[in-house]
Amino acid sequence: MFKLINERSKKLFEEAKKVIPGGVNSPVRAFQSVGGTPVFINKAKGAYLFDEDQNRYIDFISSWGPMIIGHAHPEILKAVKNQVENGTSYGIPTELETKMASIVTSLAPNVDKVRFVNSGTEACMSAIRLARGYTKRDKIIKFAGCYHGHSDSFLIQAGSGASTFGVPNSPGVTKGTALDTLLANYNNIEQVEALFKEFKDQIAALIIEPIAGNMGCVLPQSDFIFKIRELCTQNNTVLVFDEVMTGFRLALGGAQEVLGIDADLVTYGKVIGGGLPVGAFGGKKEIMNFLAPDGPVYQAGTLSGNPIAMSAGYAMLTHLKANKNIYESLDQKTKYLRKGFEAILNSNQLPYYINSIGSMISLHFTNIPVIDFESAKSGDNSYFKNFFHGMLANGVYLPPSAYESYFLNDAISYSDIDHTIKSFEKIISKI
Ligand SMILES: *Cc1c(COP(=O)(O)O)cnc(C)c1O
């Protein structure tokens, strides 16, 4: 229906599938929920991706978050090039790690100490282990539709009926693991209260995306997060904010700053590495001092604090700190995109619901408010597929799944957004 020349991508995908499961190293890239062939990227600069067939796309996923100042930014490139000349990894401490930790602790609220890892998954997995070691309790609460990486404790979905226990949502996750993960619906404080009551003095941690981005963008309603803070304090449960997506993206102080709420532990990823594999978890020293070698909770990594990754991350955070206006600029651009989309959707009378905050936005083809995973699932996926492929054929790369937020980057210009809006207008009759 939409014409995209992608012969080379098609060929590369076939070759990839022979040697990589599904042809990709992370499932969403395979276009399974939208169908068709993923485009293979050859290079990127600023706001644009260029594929192997020489198509150009305005990039609204920004590597799923990290590229907040655009691709191949000169300051990041310079930092990486300078470091690379001095070696790529030592497995021995460097001053760079302390510099990076200092800038993180100075920008992130409630983070006295931080440990670097290599991904958001590792950060969340380690934060939960630390919370369990610190509280000497086993259970955790997570919310349906929130993503905290692919470690076993988080690959859990709600059990059937009235059961408060979760069940594995991937083969390979044991029933035993599932028993320690309790599920609640986002924005449903009654369910959280009930869990704290039923499992009194057993809940080590509550982990949440304080502003969610993995069921599309979903915002916490009224005092939901405040109540969660209160419940965690009352029950001596460690409140873990998963800011892998929101950290350094919504503000220098992340969602903690935007919402005005203090977490006990915070996890980071994505923006913090400037496009290199960096994750981090940090928090109050009383808790962080429980980590080995100071404390009993084991956690380690051969490439953790890698000098190239630290250089890229440090350059990124330094740039953001010196250019705080980026957050306002991204917010304005997102609002402009939202208005453009709304005007088209209204005049075409398609059902829709849009959530957005800062540089995150998602369009759901549903007419009910999207406030949790259930309502996010009510979106019409056939509309979404056509929308996605129509935009792609017009040079706009959107997340290839209805459950992902867009991430604007600051290299995107108003004329790029105008092109995006016009493309939508062009294709909407075919949705
Ligand atoms: C992406 C993401 C993760 C996982 O990070 P990876 O680097 O992909 O392992 C965890 N939590 C949230 C909120 C994320 O968006």
PDBQT file of the ligand as one rigid body, heavy atoms in Angstrom, charges set to zero:
ROOT
HETATM    1  C1  LIG A 501      14.919   0.301  28.153  1.00  0.00    +0.000 C 
HETATM    2  C2  LIG A 501      14.465   0.139  29.545  1.00  0.00    +0.000 A 
HETATM    3  C3  LIG A 501      15.056  -0.799  30.421  1.00  0.00    +0.000 A 
HETATM    4  C4  LIG A 501      16.081  -1.797  29.959  1.00  0.00    +0.000 C 
HETATM    5  O1  LIG A 501      17.248  -1.195  29.534  1.00  0.00    +0.000 OA
HETATM    6  P1  LIG A 501      18.239  -2.024  28.539  1.00  0.00    +0.000 P 
HETATM    7  O2  LIG A 501      19.419  -1.119  28.404  1.00  0.00    +0.000 OA
HETATM    8  O3  LIG A 501      17.469  -2.237  27.295  1.00  0.00    +0.000 OA
HETATM    9  O4  LIG A 501      18.571  -3.288  29.223  1.00  0.00    +0.000 OA
HETATM   10  C5  LIG A 501      14.658  -0.789  31.737  1.00  0.00    +0.000 A 
HETATM   11  N1  LIG A 501      13.731   0.071  32.176  1.00  0.00    +0.000 NA
HETATM   12  C6  LIG A 501      13.128   0.954  31.374  1.00  0.00    +0.000 A 
HETATM   13  C7  LIG A 501      12.115   1.891  31.938  1.00  0.00    +0.000 C 
HETATM   14  C8  LIG A 501      13.466   1.009  30.031  1.00  0.00    +0.000 A 
HETATM   15  O5  LIG A 501      12.827   1.866  29.230  1.00  0.00    +0.000 OA
ENDROOT
TORSDOF 0
